[in-house]
Amino acid sequence: MANMSSAETSQITLPAAFLRHEETLAPNKHVFGDGDGAVYRTLLESTKAIPWKIDWATMEFVYIGPQIEALLGWAPSTWKTVNDWAERMHPDDRAAVVEFCVAQSQSGTDHEADYRALTRDGNYVWLRDVVHVVRNHRGEVDSLIGFMFDISERKRTEEELARLQKELEDLSFRDSLTGVGNRRMFDRVLEREWLAGQASGKPLSLIMADIDFFKSYNDYYGHLQGDACLKHIASLLQEGAGPQAFVARFGGEEFVLVLPDTDADTAVHTAERCRALIAAQSIAHVRSPYNQCVTASFGVGTMVPTDREEVSAFVNLTDAQLYHAKDNGRNRIAAVDRAGLRGEAFKVHSR
């Protein structure tokens, strides 16, 4: 899984929505357009809601309010059949809205639908269609009458609320300092990939990285410089891990990388690439014995997840490799592979 980007969190698009009414909106005794007087028609045409009527037998518009032209730019005379209604709908909404409305109308059920309607100048306006099904004396569908409402402002508010909610959710799963995932997100991603590995039978790899002598770095350079160092290392780990890996801050100066569908050799090469990227930066660290530069130690673990193993045991296995690398001098990699048929393990050390 790649890390979440700001672009992904900022683009929120609401889909079309539908509602089926369990009870009829109005009795089938009287509908507008059937010999109504001028006063009634004036009332209809002075509201912001746009009234309309469709004959069920011909699927033609019997009437649509003149307000439609002010809202969408299409003159009432251009609304001839339901095809005009369908064709002036956003392509992403059209199939679902038409299918829902036709099905509810055929069953004689009042309903409503939210969708994006095309304006004559090529833009889209959010509409809510509230539909009442009129039946004849035999109980058969005779016509549809309804109102269109401009709900664009409401939808803009909903989209903004959805965007803010997504942004807050994203922030709750992101480390506020480095921008990578936090421990909470790591737990969720690892659990998901563990279950996916059980289903696919493919290996799952984990890399734990720890910045060497980081306490000494903080003591010498100060915490602000230490924070900058953590941010820099996090970005290098993201670069080295690639877009398919998930990177999180595990705690303090320790990071973790989740690599789905990744065998042991590839995982070790990923750790080597990350270590090389950090070394190439030559970040000054006068208290480090390694060329007085910042380095990192890595623990790598690989398993094929099964229901006989606990995901926590996998984390502990990888963490043990990290401590092995640190105990043997730091600035190195220790790896264990438990993906073999009989669970054989091997270790790799690298300077």
N, C-alpha and C positions, 0 to 999 in steps of 0.2 A: 504493500500500500504506500503510495506516495504521500508526502506531507501535504496538509491542507493549505491552499493558497488563499490570499485575500480576494483574488478574483472570483474564486469559487463561492466565497461567503457573501460577496456583495451583489451577485446576480441572483435575484429571487424572482421567479416567474410563477404566478398563480395559474392553476389550470381552470378550465370550465367547471361549473358546479351545477348540481341538479337537486331538485326537491320534489317529491311526489306527495300530493295532498291526499290524506286518507278520507277527508270529507270534501264535498263539492264546495266551490267558492261561492256559488250563487244558484238559486233555483232556475229551472229551465223554462220559466214562464215568459220572460221578456228580455230581449237583447237589443242593444242600440243598432240603429240602421234599419229597423223595421217600422217605418212610418213615424219615427220620432219627430218631434217638433223642433223648430229652429232654436228654442231656448236650450233644450237638452244638448243639441249638437254644439252650440256655442260654449256651454260648460265643458264639454269634452275637449274641445279644441283650444281652450284657454288654459288648460293644465299643462304642467311639464311632462306628465305621463302621456305616452303616445298610444291612443286607442287603435285597434285594428280588428278586422273580422275576415275569416277565411271560410269559403264554402268547401265543405268536406268532399263532396262529389266531384268537383272540378279542380280542387286544390288551387283555386284562384282567390286573390284578394278581392273581397267585396268592398272593403273600405280600409284606409289607413290615414291617420291624422296628419294634417299638414305640418305638424311640429317635426316630423321625420326629416324634412328637407333642411330645417335650421340646424338639426343635430348632426346628420350624416351627409348632407349635401345632395342626397338622391330625392328627386321630386316624387310626390305620391303617385304620379302617373307611371313611374317606372317600376312600381311594385305590382307586378301582374300576377305572378304565381309563387308558390312556395320555393321554386327554384331560385327566384331572385333573392329570397330571404336566405337560403342556404349558401348561395354563391357569394353573398356579401358577409361572410363569416370567416374568421381567421382559420386558415387551413388546419392548424393544430386543434381547433375546437370543433370543427365542422362535423366529422363523422360521429363523434360521441354525442353531441348535442342533437343532431338530426335523428339518430337512432333512438335516443331516449324520448324525445318529444313525440315521434311517430308512434312508438310503442305505448306510451301513456295515453295518447289521443285515441288510438285504436281500442284500448281497453276502457275508454270513457272516463279516464282519471284526470282530474285537475292537477296541474303541476307548474313548476317554474324552472327556469334555467338561466344561468349566468354565462355569458360568452362575449368575445370581442367581435364587434361589428366593423366592417370596413367602411371608411368614409370615402367620399368621392375624390378627395385629394390624396388618397393612399395611406392615411393613418388609420388607427383603430380606436374605437370607443367601447368601453365596457357597458353592456346592456344586461338588464334583467327582464326576461319575458315571463309574465304571469299569465297562465292560460286556463281558461274555463271551457270545458267541453259541453256543447249544447246538443241535446238529443231530441229527436222527434217523438211523436205520440207512440211510435212502435218501440221506442227505446234505442233506436239506432243513432249513430253519430250523425248530426246534421251539419254542424259548423263549429268553428273554434273562434272564440273571441278573447281578447286579452289586452294587456297594456305593456308597452316597453318603457323601462325606466333607465335613465342615464345614471349608472352607479360608478362612474369613473373615479370620482373623488373618494368614494368608499374603498374602491379597490386599491387606489394609491396608498391610502392609509393602511390597508391590510398588508400590502407589499412591504411598506416601510416597517410595520410591526414584525412581519416575518423575517425581514432582513436583520433587524435588531435582535430578534430572538436567536437567529442563527449565529450572529456575531457573538452574542453572550455565551451561547453554547460552545462556540469555537474557542473563546477565551477561557472557558472553564476547563478545556482539555489541552491548553497550550501553556508552556512554561513562560512566565511573564518576562523573564530576563533574556533568554536565548531565542525564543520564538519557536523552538521545536516542541514536540509533544511533551506533556508532563506525565508523572507517574500514573495518574488516573487513566489517561488515554493509553499509555503503554499496557496497562492491565487489560483494558478492553480489546485492544488490537491483538495482543498475544493470545487471549482466549479465543478470539474469532479465528485466527490463523491456526491455532492448535486444532480446533474442530474441523477446519477445512483440510488440514493435513491428515486427520483421521479418515475423512471421507475419500480423499484422493490417493492416500498411500505414498505421498511424496514427502521428501525430507524438509524439515523446517530448521533454519539456522538462526542462532542468536549471537550477537557480538556485544560484549561489555567492554567499555573503554574507560580508563581512569587517567587523568592528567598527572604526570609524575611530579612529586615534590611541590604540589600546589599550595600547601600550607606555607612553605617557605617563600613561594612566589608572592602570596598575599602579604606575608609579613614584611617583605622587602619592598614591594612596589605599591602596596596599599590595596584596599578593597575595590576602589573604582577601577584601577588598572586590572585587578583580578576579574571583575565583571566583564571588562572588555575582552580579556583573554578567553573567558568562557564562551562569549558570543562568537568569537573568531573560531574557536575549536568546533563549536556546534555547526557552523557553516561549512567547515572543512569536512566534517563527518557526513553531512548531507551530500556534499559533492562526491565524496568517495563512495558512499553507499549506493548512489544512483536513484533514479525516480521510483523504482519498484519497492524500495526498502522504506521502512518507517523508523524515524530517529526520534528518541525522547531523552530528556534529562532524567536520569534515574535518581539523582540526589547529589547535592554538593558538586564535586568536580567529576562525577561519574555519569556516563552516557550509555545508552543501550540502543542497539540496532536490531530490528526484526526483519529477517530475510525469508519470505515465503518461497516455497519450491526451490530451495537452494541447497546443493550438496556441500559436503565438508570442504572439498578443495576450493570451490568457488567462494565459500565464506572466508576461508583463510586468505585467499587472494584479495578479497574485499578489505579485510583487516590490514593487510600489507599496504594496499593502496591508500587507506586512510592514514596509516602511520607515516608513509612516505610524503603525503601531502602536508602533514603537520611538520615534519622535519624540513621540508623544502621552504617553509615560511621563515625559518630561523628566528622565531620569536625569542627575544632576549630573556634569559633567566640565569642571572649570575650565580645563583645558588644550585644550579644543576650541574652534575658531573659530566653531562653529555654535551660537550661543546658550548656549555653555558647557554643552552637553548631549551625551549619547552619541548618535551616529548610526552608520549603516552604509552601505557601498557594495555594489552588487549587479551581478553579471554573469549574463546570461540567455542560454541557448542552446536552440535548437529544431531537431530533425532528424527525418526519417523514417528509422529504422534500415534499413540494407541490408547485404548480405554484402560489399559493396564498401568499406565503411567499418569502421574499427576503433573500438571503444567508447572507447579511450584518446584517440583524436583528438577525439571529442565532448567529453570532459572538458577537453582542452587548449583547444578552441575556446571553451568557456564560461569557463574560467579567464582566457583572453586578454581577454574582455569585462570581467571583474572588474578586471583590471589597467588596462584602458582607463578604467573609471569612477574608479579611484583616481588615475590619472595626470592626470585632468581635474578634480581638485579634491575628490574624495570626496563622500559624501552624495548619491550619484546612482546611476542605473541605466544600464547599457549592455547592449544586446541584439543578438543576431544570429539570423537565421532562415534555416536551410538546408533547410526543409521544402518549398519550392516545387518545381515540376516540373523546373526547370532549375537548381535550387540557388542562385537569386538570394539575396543577403543584404541585410538592412537593419539599421540601427542606430537605437536610440531612446535619447535622453538625457533625464533628468528630474532636476529639483532637488527 
